[in-house]
Amino acid sequence: MNQTTNSILMIRPVAFRMNEQTTVNNYYQKVIDGLLPATVNAKAQQEFDAFVDKLRAVGVNVIVVEDTADPDTPDSVFPNNWISFHENGDVGLYPMFAENRRKERREDILDILEDNGFHIENLVDYSSAESDGYYLEGTGSIVLDRDNGKAYCALSPRADEELFIEFCEDFDMNPVIFEAFHTVNGERKPIYHTNVMMCIGETYAVICADCIDDKKERKMVLDSLKGDDKEVVLITEDQLDNFAGNMLEVKGADDRRYLVMSTSAYKSLTKKQIAQLEEHVTIVSSSLDTIEACGGGSARCMMAEIFLPLEEEV
């Protein structure tokens, strides 16, 4: 299977703000004092549009769908948590922790993708687990190494172990399960999404191994990555706090590989880390300060990768 794709789904926000329902376990969110909600949304839209322009400039096929004002979905700019698209034509739908995030699931998005020539074979819907209080937030909770048939998951209130194993069985992936933490006000707290602390490209992986407090688990995860011939680029917790783990590799024109991240993530990296990554990919960065501050998510969260086959190829 391909690890990277040229096609990305992104949702342009219309009512972006700090989501009060997700702050209970997303410790990256902040209130920006003195800014009216309309100003916050306008800034988020400016960041979104500039980001899309940068992706398209290098040849990434970005399908932009406008969010709707009703229902109220302040986090709609992060679609990778509720939907995933796979090479066999399957679409995964996921159970979301926050009630207002469940409203982000939109059937018309499937129609839009079909209108863009993609083939959808089957829906694999886990969302009913919400009613029992179990969650698995898509490729936020799960970081996929498609090429090697592995799925990495840091367990958290938003990543249930049994649901994750069910996903791995359904999509024929080998589970790599661990716990990851970061320090919040002097306490170690679970990291809410796996894709905040690690990213897997075709030939490398970026990971904050210091977040895996259990030494056996840490060794197991690192051995798994190195065993698949990935060059492991280690980042610190301080870099993680600047969203340096929240990156995504995509393909641009002529199948050239790009690693996409925010400006804050890029600025937090050392020259050595940048040189390591540039041995593999070309880096694309874009300013996402407002989206990161209010949303507690960054570049990777904004991109839902489309691996679906094209209708003409089916």
C-alpha positions in Angstrom: 0.0 0.0 0.0 1.1 3.6 -0.6 2.1 5.5 2.5 1.5 9.0 1.0 -1.2 10.4 -1.3 -1.5 13.4 -3.7 -5.1 14.1 -2.7 -6.3 15.8 0.5 -9.7 16.8 1.8 -9.9 20.0 3.8 -12.8 21.8 5.4 -12.9 25.6 5.4 -14.2 26.9 8.7 -17.1 29.3 9.1 -17.4 29.5 12.9 -14.0 28.5 14.2 -13.3 29.2 17.9 -11.9 27.4 20.9 -14.2 24.4 21.5 -15.2 24.4 25.1 -16.2 20.7 24.9 -12.6 19.6 24.0 -10.6 21.6 26.5 -11.1 18.9 29.2 -8.3 16.8 27.6 -6.8 18.9 24.9 -4.3 20.9 26.9 -3.0 22.8 23.8 -6.1 25.0 23.5 -6.0 28.6 24.6 -8.3 31.6 24.7 -6.9 34.5 22.7 -7.8 37.4 24.9 -9.4 40.5 23.4 -10.4 38.9 20.0 -14.0 38.8 19.0 -15.3 35.4 17.7 -15.7 36.8 14.2 -12.1 38.0 14.3 -10.8 34.6 15.4 -12.7 32.9 12.6 -11.5 35.5 10.0 -7.9 34.9 11.1 -8.4 31.1 10.9 -9.9 31.5 7.4 -6.8 33.5 6.3 -4.5 30.9 7.7 -6.5 28.1 6.0 -6.6 29.8 2.6 -2.8 30.5 2.7 -2.2 26.9 3.7 -4.3 25.5 0.8 -2.5 27.9 -1.6 0.9 26.5 -0.5 -0.2 22.9 -0.9 -1.6 23.6 -4.4 1.5 25.5 -5.4 3.6 22.3 -5.1 1.0 20.2 -6.9 -1.1 18.7 -4.1 -4.7 18.0 -5.2 -6.7 19.8 -2.4 -10.4 19.3 -2.3 -11.8 22.2 -0.2 -15.3 21.8 1.2 -17.0 24.8 2.9 -18.3 24.2 6.4 -21.9 25.2 7.2 -23.0 27.6 9.8 -25.6 25.2 11.1 -25.0 22.9 13.0 -22.4 24.6 15.2 -19.1 22.8 14.5 -16.1 24.9 15.8 -13.6 22.2 15.1 -14.7 21.3 11.6 -11.3 22.4 10.2 -9.9 19.1 11.6 -11.7 16.4 9.5 -9.1 13.7 9.9 -10.7 12.8 13.3 -14.0 11.7 12.0 -13.3 10.2 8.5 -10.6 8.2 6.7 -10.3 7.1 3.1 -8.6 3.9 2.0 -7.1 2.3 -1.1 -9.6 -0.5 -1.3 -12.5 2.0 -1.5 -13.4 1.8 2.2 -14.4 4.9 4.2 -14.0 4.8 8.0 -16.3 6.9 10.2 -15.2 7.4 13.8 -16.8 8.0 17.3 -16.0 11.4 18.6 -15.4 12.4 22.3 -17.0 15.9 22.1 -20.8 15.9 21.3 -20.5 19.0 19.0 -17.8 17.3 17.0 -20.1 14.4 16.1 -22.1 17.0 14.1 -19.0 17.3 11.7 -19.9 14.0 10.0 -21.5 14.9 6.7 -22.7 12.4 4.1 -22.6 15.1 1.4 -18.8 15.0 1.6 -18.9 11.5 0.2 -21.0 12.8 -2.7 -18.5 15.6 -3.3 -15.6 13.1 -3.5 -17.6 10.9 -5.9 -18.2 14.0 -8.0 -14.4 14.5 -8.0 -14.0 11.0 -9.6 -13.2 8.9 -6.5 -14.8 5.5 -6.0 -16.3 4.6 -2.6 -16.9 0.9 -2.1 -18.0 0.5 1.5 -18.6 2.4 4.8 -17.0 1.1 8.0 -18.9 2.9 10.7 -17.6 2.9 14.3 -19.6 5.9 15.4 -22.3 4.0 17.3 -19.6 3.4 20.0 -20.2 7.0 21.1 -23.5 5.9 22.8 -21.5 3.6 25.0 -18.8 6.2 25.8 -16.0 4.7 23.7 -14.1 6.8 21.2 -11.5 6.4 18.5 -10.8 9.7 16.7 -9.6 8.6 13.2 -6.1 9.4 12.1 -5.8 11.6 15.1 -5.9 8.6 17.4 -4.3 6.3 14.9 -1.0 6.9 13.0 -0.8 4.5 10.1 2.3 2.9 8.5 0.3 1.6 5.5 3.4 0.4 3.7 4.3 -2.0 6.6 0.7 -2.8 7.6 1.1 -1.2 11.1 -1.2 1.1 13.1 0.2 3.0 16.1 -2.1 4.2 18.9 -1.4 6.0 22.1 -4.3 5.1 24.4 -6.3 8.1 25.8 -9.8 9.1 26.6 -10.2 9.6 22.8 -8.5 6.3 21.8 -10.2 3.1 23.2 -8.0 0.0 23.0 -10.8 -2.5 22.0 -12.1 -0.2 19.3 -8.6 0.3 18.0 -8.0 -3.5 17.8 -11.4 -3.8 16.0 -10.1 -1.2 13.5 -6.9 -3.1 13.0 -8.8 -6.3 12.3 -11.2 -4.6 9.8 -8.3 -2.9 7.9 -5.8 -5.8 8.3 -3.2 -3.8 10.2 -0.9 -4.9 13.0 -1.6 -2.9 16.2 1.2 -1.1 18.1 -0.3 0.0 21.4 1.3 2.2 24.0 0.6 5.2 26.4 2.0 8.6 25.9 2.1 11.6 28.3 3.1 15.2 28.5 3.6 17.5 31.4 0.7 19.9 32.2 1.1 22.2 35.2 3.6 19.8 36.7 1.5 16.6 36.1 1.9 13.9 33.5 -1.3 13.8 31.5 -2.2 11.5 28.5 -1.6 13.0 25.1 -5.0 13.3 23.5 -4.1 12.3 20.0 -1.3 10.0 18.8 -0.6 12.3 15.7 0.5 15.1 18.1 3.5 13.1 19.1 4.5 11.1 16.0 4.4 11.2 12.2 5.4 8.4 9.8 6.7 9.1 6.3 7.8 6.6 3.7 11.4 6.4 4.9 11.5 8.1 8.2 9.5 8.8 11.4 9.3 11.8 13.7 8.5 10.9 17.3 8.7 12.4 20.8 9.9 9.2 22.4 10.2 11.0 25.8 6.4 11.0 25.9 6.3 7.2 26.3 7.1 7.0 30.0 7.2 3.2 30.2 10.7 2.2 29.0 9.6 -1.2 27.6 6.9 0.5 25.6 9.3 3.2 24.4 11.8 0.6 23.2 9.0 -1.5 21.6 7.8 1.5 19.5 11.3 2.6 18.5 12.3 -1.0 17.6 9.1 -1.3 15.5 10.0 1.9 13.5 13.7 1.0 13.1 12.8 -2.5 12.2 11.0 -1.1 9.2 14.1 0.8 8.1 12.7 4.2 9.1 15.2 6.9 10.0 13.9 8.0 13.4 14.0 11.8 14.1 13.5 12.4 17.8 11.8 15.5 19.0 11.6 17.0 22.5 8.5 17.7 24.6 9.1 21.4 24.0 9.1 20.8 20.3 5.9 18.7 20.6 4.3 21.7 22.3 5.0 23.6 19.2 3.3 20.9 17.1 6.5 19.5 15.7 4.9 16.0 15.9 1.8 17.0 14.0 3.2 16.7 10.4 2.1 14.9 7.3 3.9 13.6 4.3 2.1 14.2 1.0 2.9 13.9 -2.7 3.0 16.9 -5.0 3.7 17.2 -8.7 5.7 14.4 -10.3 5.2 12.3 -7.1 7.7 14.5 -5.2 7.4 14.0 -1.5 6.7 16.9 0.8 6.5 17.1 4.6 3.8 19.6 5.7 3.9 21.4 9.0 3.1 24.7 10.7 5.6 27.6 10.9 5.7 27.2 14.7 6.7 23.5 14.2 9.3 24.4 11.7 10.8 27.1 13.9 11.1 24.7 16.8 13.2 22.3 14.9 17.0 22.3 15.1 19.2 22.7 12.1 20.3 19.0 12.5 16.6 17.8 12.5 15.8 19.9 9.5 18.8 18.4 7.7 17.8 14.9 8.7 14.3 15.5 7.3 15.5 17.2 4.1 17.4 14.0 3.2 14.0 12.5 2.6 11.5 15.2 1.7 11.0 18.9 0.9 9.5 20.8 3.8 6.4 23.0 3.4 5.4 25.2 6.3 2.6 27.6 6.8 1.5 29.9 9.7 -1.3 28.4 11.7 -1.0 30.4 14.9 -4.7 31.1 15.4 -5.8 27.6 14.5 -3.2 26.0 16.8 -4.0 28.3 19.7 -7.7 28.0 19.7 -8.1 24.6 18.1 -5.2 22.8 19.8 -4.4 21.1 16.5 -2.1 21.8 13.6 -1.3 21.0 10.0 -1.7 17.3 10.1 -5.1 17.5 11.8 -6.4 19.8 9.0 -5.7 17.2 6.2 -7.8 14.1 5.6 -5.8 12.0 3.2 -7.7 10.5 0.2 -6.4 7.1 -0.8 -9.6 6.1 -2.6 -9.3 4.6 -6.1 -10.4 6.7 -9.0 -13.7 5.6 -10.6 -11.9 5.0 -14.0 -9.5 2.6 -12.3 -12.1 0.4 -10.7 
